[in-house]
Amino acid sequence: MSEAIRKCNSCGIPLKDEKAVEFNCPSCGNMSIGRCGHCRDQSAKYHCSQCGFIGP
């Protein structure tokens, strides 16, 4: 079985670039948040589907 493809929570592209990061939601700590380098540079908002937290 293959590993699930991790995607950016903001734009949905696969997390492949060097600047991509993955971290737990800063509010609830339960959901994994993925961010591509482009969305990080642009400070694009992301959303935790579990607790509703909106960042950056």
VENGI-V409212 format. One record per residue. N is the residue number from 0. SS is DSSP state (@ for helix, = for strand, . for the rest). OMEGA is omega in whole degrees, -180 to 180 (NA if undefined). BURIAL is 1 if it has 16 or more other C-alpha atoms within 10 Angstrom, else 0. Layout:
N;SS;OMEGA;BURIAL
N;SS;OMEGA;BURIAL
//
This chain:
0;.;-177;0
1;.;178;0
2;.;179;0
3;.;178;0
4;.;179;0
5;.;-176;1
6;=;177;1
7;.;180;1
8;.;-179;1
9;.;-174;1
10;.;176;0
11;.;180;0
12;.;177;0
13;=;-179;0
14;.;-177;1
15;.;-174;0
16;.;-176;0
17;.;-178;0
18;.;-179;0
19;.;178;1
20;=;175;0
21;=;-177;0
22;=;176;0
23;=;178;0
24;.;-179;1
25;.;-180;0
26;.;-176;0
27;.;180;0
28;.;-175;0
29;.;-176;0
30;.;175;0
31;=;180;0
32;=;176;1
33;=;-179;1
34;=;175;1
35;.;-179;1
36;@;-179;1
37;@;-179;0
38;@;175;1
39;@;180;1
40;@;-177;0
41;@;-176;0
42;.;178;0
43;.;-179;0
44;.;173;0
45;=;-173;1
46;=;174;0
47;.;-178;1
48;.;-178;0
49;.;-175;0
50;.;179;0
51;.;179;0
52;.;176;0
53;=;-179;0
54;=;53;0
55;.;NA;0
//
